[in-house]
Amino acid sequence: MSIEVRGVEKVFGGFRAIDGVSLNVQEGELVALLGPSGSGKTTLLRVIAGLEFPTAGSVLFDGEDAVTRHVRERKVGFVFQHYALFKHMTVFNNVAFGLRVKSRATRPSNEEITSKVNALLNLVQVEQFGNRYPSQLSGGQRQRVALARALAIEPRVLLLDEPFGALDAKVRKELRRWLRGLHDRMGLTSVFVTHDQEEAMELSDRVAVMNRGRIEQVGSPTEVYDTPATPFVYEFLGNANRLPCRIERGRAYLGPIVFTEAVGLADGLGIAFVRPHDIEVTVEHQNLSIPATVRQVLVAGAVAKLELSLDTEPGMLEVELPRGAHWGAPFTAGQKVHWRARTARVFPANAGSPPAAPSEVEPATLK
Amino acid sequence: MLALRRPSVLPGFGPTLGFALLYLSLIVLIPLAALFFRSADLGFDGFLRVVSTPRALAAFRLTFGAALFAALVNAFFGLLLAWVLTRYRFPGRRIIDGLVDLPFALPTAVAGIALATLYAPNGWLGSLLDKVGIKVAYTPAGVFVALVFISLPFVVRTIQPVLQDLEPELEEASASLGANRWQTWRFVVFPVLLPALLTGFALAFARALGEYGSVIFIAGNLPGRSEIVPLLIFIQLEQYQYAAAAAIATVMLLASFVLLLLINLLQRWASKRHGE
Protein backbone atom coordinates (compact mmCIF):
# COMPACT_ATOMS: atom_id res chain seq x y z
CA MET A 1 0.00 0.00 0.00
CA SER A 2 1.25 3.49 -0.73
CA ILE A 3 1.42 6.22 1.89
CA GLU A 4 1.06 9.88 1.16
CA VAL A 5 1.82 12.51 3.76
CA ARG A 6 0.47 15.91 2.76
CA GLY A 7 1.54 19.10 4.50
CA VAL A 8 1.45 17.58 7.97
CA GLU A 9 2.06 19.84 10.95
CA LYS A 10 2.15 18.83 14.58
CA VAL A 11 2.37 21.34 17.41
CA PHE A 12 2.94 20.29 21.02
CA GLY A 13 2.17 23.24 23.26
CA GLY A 14 4.18 25.96 21.58
CA PHE A 15 6.64 23.61 19.94
CA ARG A 16 6.39 22.71 16.26
CA ALA A 17 7.51 19.12 16.18
CA ILE A 18 6.58 18.77 12.52
CA ASP A 19 6.50 21.84 10.37
CA GLY A 20 4.79 21.14 7.07
CA VAL A 21 6.01 17.78 5.85
CA SER A 22 5.02 16.01 2.64
CA LEU A 23 6.27 12.61 1.69
CA ASN A 24 5.26 9.84 -0.68
CA VAL A 25 6.06 6.23 0.02
CA GLN A 26 5.45 3.86 -2.89
CA GLU A 27 3.94 0.44 -2.60
CA GLY A 28 6.57 -2.03 -1.36
CA GLU A 29 9.16 0.63 -0.66
CA LEU A 30 11.41 0.77 2.40
CA VAL A 31 11.91 4.38 3.44
CA ALA A 32 14.10 5.70 6.23
CA LEU A 33 13.31 8.83 8.20
CA LEU A 34 16.76 10.00 9.17
CA GLY A 35 17.57 12.89 11.45
CA PRO A 36 19.03 13.95 14.77
CA SER A 37 17.11 13.83 18.07
CA GLY A 38 14.29 16.31 18.06
CA SER A 39 14.03 16.50 14.29
CA GLY A 40 10.45 15.23 14.40
CA LYS A 41 11.04 11.88 12.74
CA THR A 42 9.41 9.79 15.46
CA THR A 43 6.47 12.18 15.65
CA LEU A 44 5.99 11.86 11.89
CA LEU A 45 6.04 8.08 12.17
CA ARG A 46 3.47 8.23 14.97
CA VAL A 47 1.26 10.51 12.88
CA ILE A 48 1.40 7.98 10.04
CA ALA A 49 0.50 5.22 12.49
CA GLY A 50 -2.37 7.19 13.99
CA LEU A 51 -0.84 7.32 17.47
CA GLU A 52 -0.62 11.10 17.11
CA PHE A 53 -3.14 13.37 15.41
CA PRO A 54 -1.68 15.99 13.10
CA THR A 55 -2.47 19.63 13.86
CA ALA A 56 -2.82 20.20 10.12
CA GLY A 57 -2.42 18.24 6.92
CA SER A 58 -3.45 14.75 6.01
CA VAL A 59 -2.17 11.21 5.67
CA LEU A 60 -3.45 9.07 2.83
CA PHE A 61 -3.24 5.31 2.56
CA ASP A 62 -3.73 4.27 -1.07
CA GLY A 63 -5.20 7.68 -1.73
CA GLU A 64 -7.75 7.30 1.05
CA ASP A 65 -7.72 9.68 4.00
CA ALA A 66 -6.49 7.86 7.10
CA VAL A 67 -6.45 10.70 9.62
CA THR A 68 -10.03 10.13 10.71
CA ARG A 69 -9.36 6.44 11.25
CA HIS A 70 -8.36 5.28 14.70
CA VAL A 71 -5.04 3.49 15.02
CA ARG A 72 -6.78 0.16 15.58
CA GLU A 73 -8.57 0.46 12.25
CA ARG A 74 -5.54 1.46 10.22
CA LYS A 75 -3.95 -1.98 10.12
CA VAL A 76 -0.46 -0.67 10.61
CA GLY A 77 2.22 -2.81 12.15
CA PHE A 78 4.08 -0.62 14.61
CA VAL A 79 7.33 -1.76 16.19
CA PHE A 80 8.25 0.34 19.20
CA GLN A 81 11.75 1.38 20.03
CA HIS A 82 11.71 -0.43 23.36
CA TYR A 83 9.58 -3.22 21.91
CA ALA A 84 6.60 -2.66 24.28
CA LEU A 85 6.09 -6.40 24.60
CA PHE A 86 3.44 -7.53 27.07
CA LYS A 87 5.57 -8.77 29.95
CA HIS A 88 2.91 -10.94 31.53
CA MET A 89 2.33 -12.91 28.34
CA THR A 90 4.48 -15.57 26.79
CA VAL A 91 6.10 -14.92 23.44
CA PHE A 92 3.39 -17.02 21.82
CA ASN A 93 0.59 -15.04 23.44
CA ASN A 94 2.26 -11.76 22.57
CA VAL A 95 2.25 -12.69 18.90
CA ALA A 96 -1.27 -14.13 19.11
CA PHE A 97 -2.64 -11.00 20.77
CA GLY A 98 -3.56 -9.17 17.58
CA LEU A 99 -5.47 -12.22 16.33
CA ARG A 100 -7.29 -12.94 19.58
CA VAL A 101 -8.67 -9.44 20.02
CA LYS A 102 -10.42 -9.54 16.67
CA SER A 103 -14.18 -9.47 16.77
CA ARG A 104 -15.80 -12.88 16.83
CA ALA A 105 -16.86 -12.64 13.20
CA THR A 106 -13.33 -12.13 11.87
CA ARG A 107 -11.35 -14.03 14.51
CA PRO A 108 -9.56 -17.12 13.20
CA SER A 109 -10.12 -20.42 14.98
CA ASN A 110 -7.72 -21.50 17.71
CA GLU A 111 -5.99 -23.95 15.39
CA GLU A 112 -5.54 -21.27 12.78
CA ILE A 113 -4.12 -18.89 15.38
CA THR A 114 -1.70 -21.54 16.61
CA SER A 115 -0.42 -22.40 13.17
CA LYS A 116 -0.16 -18.77 12.14
CA VAL A 117 1.73 -17.75 15.28
CA ASN A 118 4.09 -20.70 14.90
CA ALA A 119 4.74 -19.72 11.30
CA LEU A 120 5.55 -16.17 12.41
CA LEU A 121 7.83 -17.37 15.21
CA ASN A 122 9.60 -19.44 12.58
CA LEU A 123 9.88 -16.46 10.31
CA VAL A 124 11.58 -14.37 12.99
CA GLN A 125 13.65 -17.34 14.15
CA VAL A 126 12.42 -17.58 17.73
CA GLU A 127 10.31 -20.72 17.26
CA GLN A 128 11.88 -22.45 20.27
CA PHE A 129 11.01 -19.60 22.65
CA GLY A 130 7.22 -19.58 22.32
CA ASN A 131 6.70 -20.48 25.96
CA ARG A 132 9.17 -18.00 27.36
CA TYR A 133 8.38 -14.59 28.75
CA PRO A 134 9.88 -11.47 27.14
CA SER A 135 12.15 -10.92 30.16
CA GLN A 136 13.84 -14.23 29.37
CA LEU A 137 14.90 -13.16 25.88
CA SER A 138 17.87 -11.17 24.61
CA GLY A 139 17.38 -7.74 23.07
CA GLY A 140 17.63 -9.00 19.51
CA GLN A 141 15.10 -11.75 20.17
CA ARG A 142 12.68 -9.31 21.78
CA GLN A 143 12.98 -7.08 18.76
CA ARG A 144 12.10 -9.97 16.47
CA VAL A 145 9.16 -10.98 18.66
CA ALA A 146 7.90 -7.39 18.49
CA LEU A 147 8.18 -7.62 14.72
CA ALA A 148 6.31 -10.94 14.61
CA ARG A 149 3.57 -9.46 16.79
CA ALA A 150 3.21 -6.52 14.41
CA LEU A 151 3.15 -8.81 11.38
CA ALA A 152 0.49 -11.09 12.88
CA ILE A 153 -2.33 -8.71 12.00
CA GLU A 154 -1.24 -8.74 8.34
CA PRO A 155 -0.61 -5.01 8.35
CA ARG A 156 -0.80 -2.94 5.21
CA VAL A 157 2.25 -0.94 6.28
CA LEU A 158 5.07 -1.65 8.67
CA LEU A 159 6.35 1.22 10.79
CA LEU A 160 9.46 0.82 12.89
CA ASP A 161 10.69 3.34 15.46
CA GLU A 162 14.48 3.14 15.87
CA PRO A 163 14.27 -0.60 15.32
CA PHE A 164 17.86 -1.31 16.28
CA GLY A 165 18.46 1.57 18.66
CA ALA A 166 18.74 -0.49 21.82
CA LEU A 167 20.93 -3.27 20.43
CA ASP A 168 24.67 -3.67 20.42
CA ALA A 169 26.64 -3.09 17.23
CA LYS A 170 27.05 -6.68 16.11
CA VAL A 171 23.42 -7.73 16.65
CA ARG A 172 22.33 -4.53 14.99
CA LYS A 173 24.25 -5.31 11.81
CA GLU A 174 22.93 -8.86 11.65
CA LEU A 175 19.37 -7.83 12.29
CA ARG A 176 19.61 -5.06 9.74
CA ARG A 177 20.63 -7.47 7.01
CA TRP A 178 17.95 -9.92 8.10
CA LEU A 179 15.25 -7.23 8.06
CA ARG A 180 16.28 -6.12 4.59
CA GLY A 181 16.00 -9.73 3.42
CA LEU A 182 12.61 -10.07 5.06
CA HIS A 183 11.40 -6.90 3.42
CA ASP A 184 12.57 -8.09 0.01
CA ARG A 185 10.66 -11.35 0.47
CA MET A 186 7.43 -9.83 1.82
CA GLY A 187 7.38 -6.57 -0.13
CA LEU A 188 5.56 -4.78 2.66
CA THR A 189 5.55 -0.99 2.45
CA SER A 190 7.77 0.04 5.35
CA VAL A 191 8.94 3.21 7.03
CA PHE A 192 11.54 3.25 9.75
CA VAL A 193 13.03 5.94 11.91
CA THR A 194 16.72 6.15 12.67
CA HIS A 195 19.37 8.62 13.72
CA ASP A 196 22.11 6.36 12.39
CA GLN A 197 23.05 7.38 8.85
CA GLU A 198 24.85 4.12 8.19
CA GLU A 199 21.68 2.23 9.05
CA ALA A 200 19.59 4.43 6.79
CA MET A 201 22.06 4.05 3.92
CA GLU A 202 22.37 0.32 4.19
CA LEU A 203 18.74 -0.60 4.74
CA SER A 204 16.52 1.74 2.82
CA ASP A 205 15.39 2.28 -0.76
CA ARG A 206 15.01 5.96 -0.10
CA VAL A 207 16.04 8.25 2.72
CA ALA A 208 14.14 11.28 3.98
CA VAL A 209 16.55 13.47 5.90
CA MET A 210 14.74 15.46 8.59
CA ASN A 211 15.82 18.48 10.56
CA ARG A 212 13.80 20.73 12.86
CA GLY A 213 10.47 19.29 11.85
CA ARG A 214 11.08 19.54 8.11
CA ILE A 215 12.27 17.15 5.44
CA GLU A 216 15.45 18.59 4.00
CA GLN A 217 15.87 16.05 1.22
CA VAL A 218 14.38 12.82 -0.03
CA GLY A 219 16.29 10.51 -2.30
CA SER A 220 18.11 7.24 -2.70
CA PRO A 221 21.01 6.74 -0.29
CA THR A 222 23.61 7.52 -2.99
CA GLU A 223 21.65 10.55 -4.12
CA VAL A 224 21.50 12.18 -0.70
CA TYR A 225 25.10 11.30 0.04
CA ASP A 226 26.56 12.46 -3.26
CA THR A 227 24.37 15.47 -3.95
CA PRO A 228 23.14 16.83 -0.64
CA ALA A 229 20.51 19.51 -1.13
CA THR A 230 21.35 21.55 1.95
CA PRO A 231 24.32 22.19 4.23
CA PHE A 232 22.53 20.25 6.94
CA VAL A 233 22.27 17.11 4.83
CA TYR A 234 25.90 17.46 3.85
CA GLU A 235 27.04 17.59 7.44
CA PHE A 236 24.63 15.03 8.79
CA LEU A 237 25.56 12.34 6.28
CA GLY A 238 29.16 11.55 6.96
CA ASN A 239 32.05 13.81 7.86
CA ALA A 240 32.46 17.10 6.12
CA ASN A 241 34.90 19.97 6.28
CA ARG A 242 33.26 23.37 6.45
CA LEU A 243 35.24 26.10 4.77
CA PRO A 244 34.06 29.70 4.70
CA CYS A 245 34.71 31.09 1.25
CA ARG A 246 33.89 33.95 -1.10
CA ILE A 247 31.70 33.56 -4.17
CA GLU A 248 32.55 35.72 -7.15
CA ARG A 249 31.17 35.27 -10.65
CA GLY A 250 30.37 31.61 -10.23
CA ARG A 251 33.58 30.66 -8.51
CA ALA A 252 34.38 30.06 -4.90
CA TYR A 253 37.58 31.62 -3.59
CA LEU A 254 39.52 30.55 -0.57
CA GLY A 255 41.64 33.61 0.05
CA PRO A 256 43.13 34.55 -3.33
CA ILE A 257 42.87 31.04 -4.78
CA VAL A 258 40.02 29.73 -6.86
CA PHE A 259 38.83 26.77 -4.89
CA THR A 260 35.98 25.29 -6.87
CA GLU A 261 33.11 26.09 -9.17
CA ALA A 262 30.00 27.63 -7.68
CA VAL A 263 27.83 27.91 -10.73
CA GLY A 264 24.58 29.78 -10.35
CA LEU A 265 25.27 31.23 -6.93
CA ALA A 266 25.03 34.95 -6.22
CA ASP A 267 28.20 36.77 -5.27
CA GLY A 268 28.86 37.00 -1.54
CA LEU A 269 29.97 34.84 1.30
CA GLY A 270 29.63 31.10 1.02
CA ILE A 271 30.40 27.91 2.79
CA ALA A 272 32.14 25.11 0.98
CA PHE A 273 31.77 21.51 2.09
CA VAL A 274 34.41 18.93 1.29
CA ARG A 275 34.36 15.31 2.40
CA PRO A 276 37.65 14.21 4.01
CA HIS A 277 38.08 11.43 1.47
CA ASP A 278 37.59 13.81 -1.46
CA ILE A 279 40.85 15.65 -0.82
CA GLU A 280 44.15 15.04 -2.62
CA VAL A 281 47.31 15.93 -0.79
CA THR A 282 50.61 16.42 -2.64
CA VAL A 283 54.01 17.69 -1.68
CA GLU A 284 54.41 19.65 -4.91
CA HIS A 285 52.26 22.59 -5.91
CA GLN A 286 49.67 21.67 -8.55
CA ASN A 287 47.16 23.63 -10.56
CA LEU A 288 44.62 25.22 -8.15
CA SER A 289 46.09 23.52 -5.09
CA ILE A 290 46.23 25.31 -1.78
CA PRO A 291 49.18 25.39 0.60
CA ALA A 292 48.77 23.91 4.08
CA THR A 293 50.78 22.44 6.93
CA VAL A 294 50.33 18.93 8.33
CA ARG A 295 49.45 19.13 12.01
CA GLN A 296 48.80 15.53 12.87
CA VAL A 297 48.89 12.12 11.26
CA LEU A 298 46.70 9.33 12.62
CA VAL A 299 46.65 5.86 11.15
CA ALA A 300 43.40 4.19 12.10
CA GLY A 301 42.49 0.92 10.47
CA ALA A 302 42.10 1.21 6.74
CA VAL A 303 42.60 4.97 6.50
CA ALA A 304 45.22 7.48 7.43
CA LYS A 305 43.79 10.71 8.80
CA LEU A 306 45.65 13.95 8.33
CA GLU A 307 44.88 17.20 10.02
CA LEU A 308 45.96 20.18 7.97
CA SER A 309 46.01 23.80 8.94
CA LEU A 310 45.58 26.21 6.06
CA ASP A 311 48.45 28.60 5.49
CA THR A 312 46.38 31.46 4.14
CA GLU A 313 43.19 31.11 6.18
CA PRO A 314 42.31 30.24 9.72
CA GLY A 315 40.80 26.79 10.18
CA MET A 316 41.60 23.13 10.07
CA LEU A 317 40.99 20.53 7.43
CA GLU A 318 40.43 16.84 7.98
CA VAL A 319 41.73 14.53 5.27
CA GLU A 320 41.27 10.79 4.92
CA LEU A 321 43.70 8.94 2.68
CA PRO A 322 43.51 5.27 1.82
CA ARG A 323 46.19 3.65 3.84
CA GLY A 324 48.14 2.41 0.82
CA ALA A 325 48.48 5.88 -0.66
CA HIS A 326 49.74 7.21 2.60
CA TRP A 327 52.31 4.43 2.92
CA GLY A 328 53.72 5.34 -0.49
CA ALA A 329 54.75 8.84 0.52
CA PRO A 330 54.33 9.23 4.24
CA PHE A 331 53.49 12.66 5.52
CA THR A 332 54.82 13.86 8.83
CA ALA A 333 53.63 16.49 11.24
CA GLY A 334 54.96 19.95 10.42
CA GLN A 335 55.41 19.17 6.71
CA LYS A 336 54.37 21.76 4.12
CA VAL A 337 51.94 20.28 1.61
CA HIS A 338 49.39 21.26 -1.02
CA TRP A 339 45.81 20.05 -1.19
CA ARG A 340 43.02 20.09 -3.69
CA ALA A 341 39.40 19.04 -3.44
CA ARG A 342 38.29 16.48 -5.99
CA THR A 343 34.71 17.54 -5.45
CA ALA A 344 33.22 20.15 -3.20
CA ARG A 345 29.88 21.77 -2.75
CA VAL A 346 29.33 25.45 -2.12
CA PHE A 347 26.26 26.90 -0.42
CA PRO A 348 25.51 30.56 0.18
CA ALA A 349 26.51 31.37 3.78
CA ASN A 350 22.92 31.92 4.87
CA ALA A 351 21.44 28.89 3.11
CA GLY A 352 19.28 26.43 4.95
CA SER A 353 19.16 25.89 8.62
CA PRO A 354 22.12 24.98 10.75
CA PRO A 355 22.05 21.52 12.28
CA ALA A 356 19.56 21.27 15.10
CA ALA A 357 21.04 21.03 18.52
CA PRO A 358 19.97 17.89 20.36
CA SER A 359 16.95 18.81 22.40
CA GLU A 360 14.71 17.19 24.96
CA VAL A 361 11.87 16.70 22.51
CA GLU A 362 12.43 13.02 22.03
CA PRO A 363 13.14 11.63 25.46
CA ALA A 364 12.74 8.11 24.12
CA THR A 365 15.91 8.35 22.11
CA LEU A 366 17.89 9.70 25.03
CA LYS A 367 17.31 6.71 27.26
CA MET B 1 24.33 -22.99 56.62
CA LEU B 2 27.36 -22.68 54.42
CA ALA B 3 25.29 -20.50 52.13
CA LEU B 4 25.09 -17.84 54.82
CA ARG B 5 28.86 -17.66 55.03
CA ARG B 6 29.47 -17.12 51.38
CA PRO B 7 31.68 -14.05 50.94
CA SER B 8 29.64 -11.15 49.68
CA VAL B 9 30.30 -7.67 48.39
CA LEU B 10 27.73 -6.29 50.79
CA PRO B 11 29.18 -6.31 54.28
CA GLY B 12 27.35 -6.79 57.56
CA PHE B 13 24.93 -9.58 56.64
CA GLY B 14 25.46 -11.39 59.97
CA PRO B 15 24.92 -8.48 62.38
CA THR B 16 22.01 -6.98 60.45
CA LEU B 17 20.19 -10.31 60.15
CA GLY B 18 20.78 -10.96 63.84
CA PHE B 19 19.45 -7.59 64.81
CA ALA B 20 16.46 -7.90 62.50
CA LEU B 21 15.55 -11.26 64.04
CA LEU B 22 15.94 -9.95 67.58
CA TYR B 23 13.78 -6.97 66.79
CA LEU B 24 11.14 -9.08 65.11
CA SER B 25 11.12 -11.43 68.12
CA LEU B 26 10.74 -8.65 70.65
CA ILE B 27 8.08 -6.76 68.76
CA VAL B 28 6.10 -9.51 67.08
CA LEU B 29 6.94 -13.08 67.94
CA ILE B 30 7.15 -12.97 71.76
CA PRO B 31 3.80 -11.21 72.24
CA LEU B 32 2.17 -13.65 69.84
CA ALA B 33 3.68 -16.61 71.64
CA ALA B 34 2.46 -15.22 74.95
CA LEU B 35 -0.99 -15.02 73.45
CA PHE B 36 -0.93 -18.71 72.57
CA PHE B 37 0.34 -19.74 76.00
CA ARG B 38 -2.26 -17.68 77.73
CA SER B 39 -5.11 -19.23 75.78
CA ALA B 40 -3.66 -22.69 76.47
CA ASP B 41 -4.70 -22.19 80.12
CA LEU B 42 -8.24 -23.00 79.08
CA GLY B 43 -7.50 -26.45 77.71
CA PHE B 44 -8.83 -27.54 74.34
CA ASP B 45 -12.46 -27.96 75.44
CA GLY B 46 -12.50 -24.70 77.31
CA PHE B 47 -10.96 -22.98 74.31
CA LEU B 48 -13.67 -24.30 72.00
CA ARG B 49 -16.39 -23.34 74.44
CA VAL B 50 -15.16 -19.76 74.69
CA VAL B 51 -14.77 -19.18 70.97
CA SER B 52 -18.02 -20.85 69.96
CA THR B 53 -20.44 -18.89 72.09
CA PRO B 54 -23.12 -17.24 69.93
CA ARG B 55 -21.77 -13.85 70.92
CA ALA B 56 -18.22 -14.70 69.86
CA LEU B 57 -19.36 -16.31 66.61
CA ALA B 58 -21.46 -13.27 65.72
CA ALA B 59 -18.49 -11.01 66.40
CA PHE B 60 -16.22 -13.12 64.20
CA ARG B 61 -18.77 -13.15 61.43
CA LEU B 62 -19.22 -9.39 61.59
CA THR B 63 -15.53 -8.56 61.81
CA PHE B 64 -14.36 -10.84 59.01
CA GLY B 65 -17.39 -10.16 56.86
CA ALA B 66 -17.27 -6.39 57.16
CA ALA B 67 -13.47 -6.30 56.74
CA LEU B 68 -13.60 -8.48 53.65
CA PHE B 69 -16.43 -6.52 52.14
CA ALA B 70 -14.76 -3.19 52.93
CA ALA B 71 -11.50 -4.40 51.37
CA LEU B 72 -13.38 -5.56 48.27
CA VAL B 73 -15.18 -2.26 47.89
CA ASN B 74 -11.90 -0.41 48.31
CA ALA B 75 -10.16 -2.67 45.83
CA PHE B 76 -12.66 -1.49 43.24
CA PHE B 77 -13.00 2.17 44.14
CA GLY B 78 -9.36 2.48 45.19
CA LEU B 79 -8.36 1.23 41.75
CA LEU B 80 -10.68 3.76 40.16
CA LEU B 81 -9.30 6.57 42.32
CA ALA B 82 -5.69 5.60 41.62
CA TRP B 83 -6.49 5.48 37.90
CA VAL B 84 -8.05 8.93 37.90
CA LEU B 85 -5.23 10.40 39.97
CA THR B 86 -2.44 9.03 37.79
CA ARG B 87 -4.01 9.15 34.36
CA TYR B 88 -5.65 12.54 34.20
CA ARG B 89 -4.54 16.09 34.93
CA PHE B 90 -7.31 18.21 36.39
CA PRO B 91 -7.52 21.13 38.78
CA GLY B 92 -7.51 19.99 42.39
CA ARG B 93 -5.80 16.73 41.58
CA ARG B 94 -3.05 17.26 44.14
CA ILE B 95 -5.58 18.13 46.82
CA ILE B 96 -7.53 14.95 46.19
CA ASP B 97 -4.28 13.05 46.13
CA GLY B 98 -3.48 14.48 49.56
CA LEU B 99 -6.95 13.70 50.90
CA VAL B 100 -6.41 10.01 50.21
CA ASP B 101 -3.91 9.92 53.07
CA LEU B 102 -6.32 11.48 55.53
CA PRO B 103 -7.59 8.18 56.96
CA PHE B 104 -3.93 7.34 57.67
CA ALA B 105 -3.26 10.56 59.48
CA LEU B 106 -6.50 11.08 61.35
CA PRO B 107 -6.68 9.55 64.84
CA THR B 108 -9.17 6.72 64.43
CA ALA B 109 -11.31 7.94 67.31
CA VAL B 110 -11.74 11.28 65.54
CA ALA B 111 -12.79 9.47 62.39
CA GLY B 112 -15.21 7.36 64.43
CA ILE B 113 -16.84 10.34 66.06
CA ALA B 114 -17.09 12.19 62.77
CA LEU B 115 -18.70 9.22 61.06
CA ALA B 116 -21.07 8.60 63.98
CA THR B 117 -22.20 12.22 63.93
CA LEU B 118 -22.69 12.14 60.19
CA TYR B 119 -24.60 8.88 60.06
CA ALA B 120 -26.57 9.17 63.30
CA PRO B 121 -30.37 9.31 62.71
CA ASN B 122 -30.22 13.08 63.30
CA GLY B 123 -26.96 13.63 61.38
CA TRP B 124 -26.59 15.12 57.88
CA LEU B 125 -26.50 11.86 56.02
CA GLY B 126 -28.23 9.76 58.67
CA SER B 127 -31.39 11.86 58.60
CA LEU B 128 -31.66 11.53 54.83
CA LEU B 129 -31.05 7.78 54.91
CA ASP B 130 -33.46 7.43 57.81
CA LYS B 131 -36.28 8.72 55.61
CA VAL B 132 -35.79 5.87 53.15
CA GLY B 133 -35.53 3.40 56.00
CA ILE B 134 -31.76 2.80 55.97
CA LYS B 135 -29.99 2.88 59.30
CA VAL B 136 -26.23 3.07 59.24
CA ALA B 137 -25.07 4.24 62.63
CA TYR B 138 -25.31 1.67 65.44
CA THR B 139 -25.80 -1.21 62.98
CA PRO B 140 -23.43 -3.61 61.16
CA ALA B 141 -23.62 -1.21 58.20
CA GLY B 142 -21.92 1.39 60.37
CA VAL B 143 -19.05 -1.01 61.00
CA PHE B 144 -18.70 -1.46 57.28
CA VAL B 145 -18.70 2.30 56.62
CA ALA B 146 -15.97 2.87 59.20
CA LEU B 147 -13.84 0.06 57.79
CA VAL B 148 -14.18 1.38 54.25
CA PHE B 149 -13.06 4.78 55.46
CA ILE B 150 -9.93 3.64 57.27
CA SER B 151 -8.74 1.13 54.68
CA LEU B 152 -9.12 3.38 51.63
CA PRO B 153 -5.49 4.56 51.29
CA PHE B 154 -3.98 1.10 51.06
CA VAL B 155 -5.27 0.12 47.64
CA VAL B 156 -4.74 3.60 46.17
CA ARG B 157 -1.19 3.88 47.42
CA THR B 158 -0.10 0.44 46.28
CA ILE B 159 -1.53 0.78 42.77
CA GLN B 160 -0.45 4.35 42.08
CA PRO B 161 3.29 3.73 41.57
CA VAL B 162 2.62 0.73 39.32
CA LEU B 163 0.20 2.73 37.21
CA GLN B 164 2.67 5.58 36.99
CA ASP B 165 5.40 3.26 35.70
CA LEU B 166 3.14 1.65 33.14
CA GLU B 167 4.63 2.49 29.75
CA PRO B 168 2.11 4.24 27.48
CA GLU B 169 3.65 2.24 24.62
CA LEU B 170 2.00 -0.91 25.95
CA GLU B 171 -1.44 0.54 25.43
CA GLU B 172 -0.43 2.04 22.10
CA ALA B 173 0.90 -1.33 20.99
CA SER B 174 -2.34 -2.95 22.04
CA ALA B 175 -4.39 -0.39 20.11
CA SER B 176 -2.21 -0.73 17.01
CA LEU B 177 -2.84 -4.47 17.11
CA GLY B 178 -6.54 -3.80 16.89
CA ALA B 179 -7.63 -4.11 20.53
CA ASN B 180 -10.40 -1.83 21.72
CA ARG B 181 -10.25 0.11 25.01
CA TRP B 182 -11.86 -2.65 27.01
CA GLN B 183 -9.60 -5.37 25.61
CA THR B 184 -6.55 -3.21 26.25
CA TRP B 185 -7.66 -2.67 29.83
CA ARG B 186 -8.60 -6.26 30.43
CA PHE B 187 -5.63 -8.02 28.80
CA VAL B 188 -2.80 -5.49 28.94
CA VAL B 189 -3.28 -3.06 31.83
CA PHE B 190 -5.16 -5.07 34.41
CA PRO B 191 -2.77 -8.06 34.55
CA VAL B 192 0.08 -5.65 35.25
CA LEU B 193 -1.89 -4.04 38.08
CA LEU B 194 -3.18 -7.28 39.57
CA PRO B 195 -0.27 -8.09 41.92
CA ALA B 196 -0.35 -4.55 43.33
CA LEU B 197 -4.11 -4.70 43.60
CA LEU B 198 -3.87 -7.92 45.61
CA THR B 199 -1.25 -6.42 47.87
CA GLY B 200 -3.43 -3.37 48.44
CA PHE B 201 -6.41 -5.58 49.07
CA ALA B 202 -4.48 -7.66 51.62
CA LEU B 203 -3.24 -4.59 53.43
CA ALA B 204 -6.69 -3.02 53.50
CA PHE B 205 -8.19 -6.25 54.75
CA ALA B 206 -5.60 -6.68 57.49
CA ARG B 207 -6.03 -3.11 58.59
CA ALA B 208 -9.82 -3.43 58.69
CA LEU B 209 -9.63 -6.63 60.73
CA GLY B 210 -7.77 -4.94 63.53
CA GLU B 211 -9.61 -1.64 63.47
CA TYR B 212 -11.04 -0.62 66.80
CA GLY B 213 -11.05 3.10 67.43
CA SER B 214 -13.28 4.33 64.64
CA VAL B 215 -15.66 1.37 64.70
CA ILE B 216 -16.74 1.44 68.34
CA PHE B 217 -18.16 4.95 68.01
CA ILE B 218 -20.38 4.19 65.09
CA ALA B 219 -21.19 0.53 65.69
CA GLY B 220 -23.44 0.84 68.73
CA ASN B 221 -21.74 -2.32 70.00
CA LEU B 222 -24.83 -4.42 70.54
CA PRO B 223 -23.62 -7.90 71.60
CA GLY B 224 -24.42 -10.43 68.90
CA ARG B 225 -25.34 -7.73 66.42
CA SER B 226 -22.86 -4.92 65.96
CA GLU B 227 -20.06 -5.95 68.25
CA ILE B 228 -16.66 -6.48 66.64
CA VAL B 229 -14.03 -8.96 67.81
CA PRO B 230 -11.49 -6.42 69.09
CA LEU B 231 -14.21 -4.93 71.29
CA LEU B 232 -15.25 -8.36 72.54
CA ILE B 233 -11.64 -9.04 73.51
CA PHE B 234 -11.52 -5.75 75.33
CA ILE B 235 -14.72 -6.52 77.22
CA GLN B 236 -13.37 -9.92 78.27
CA LEU B 237 -10.23 -8.24 79.56
CA GLU B 238 -12.25 -5.74 81.56
CA GLN B 239 -14.00 -8.68 83.22
CA TYR B 240 -10.61 -10.22 84.08
CA GLN B 241 -11.24 -13.13 81.68
CA TYR B 242 -7.69 -13.05 80.40
CA ALA B 243 -7.64 -16.59 79.07
CA ALA B 244 -10.95 -16.11 77.21
CA ALA B 245 -9.68 -12.87 75.69
CA ALA B 246 -6.52 -14.64 74.60
CA ALA B 247 -8.52 -17.50 73.08
CA ILE B 248 -10.65 -15.18 70.94
CA ALA B 249 -7.55 -13.27 69.92
CA THR B 250 -5.86 -16.53 68.92
CA VAL B 251 -8.69 -17.43 66.56
CA MET B 252 -8.48 -13.98 65.08
CA LEU B 253 -4.74 -14.36 64.66
CA LEU B 254 -4.96 -17.76 62.99
CA ALA B 255 -7.73 -16.68 60.67
CA SER B 256 -5.84 -13.56 59.65
CA PHE B 257 -2.72 -15.61 59.12
CA VAL B 258 -4.50 -18.09 56.87
CA LEU B 259 -6.14 -15.32 54.87
CA LEU B 260 -2.91 -13.41 54.39
CA LEU B 261 -1.18 -16.61 53.37
CA LEU B 262 -3.85 -17.24 50.76
CA ILE B 263 -3.54 -13.73 49.42
CA ASN B 264 0.23 -14.06 49.31
CA LEU B 265 -0.04 -17.26 47.34
CA LEU B 266 -2.43 -15.58 44.97
CA GLN B 267 0.01 -12.72 44.59
CA ARG B 268 2.89 -15.06 43.87
CA TRP B 269 0.81 -16.74 41.24
CA ALA B 270 -0.07 -13.38 39.71
CA SER B 271 3.47 -12.07 39.57
CA LYS B 272 4.85 -15.40 38.38
CA ARG B 273 2.97 -14.84 35.19
CA HIS B 274 5.33 -11.95 34.54
CA GLY B 275 8.13 -14.42 34.20
CA GLU B 276 9.94 -12.84 37.12
Interface residues (C-beta under 8 A of the other chain):
Chain A: A49 G50 L51 H70 V71 R72 E73 R74 K75 V76 G77 F78 F80 H82 A84 L85 F86 K87 H88 T90 F97 G98 V101 K102 R132 Y133 P134 S135 Q136 R149 A150 A152 I153
Chain B: E167 E169 L170 E172 A173 S174 A175 S176 L177 G178 A179 N180 Q183 F187 V188 P191 V192 R273 H274 G275 E276
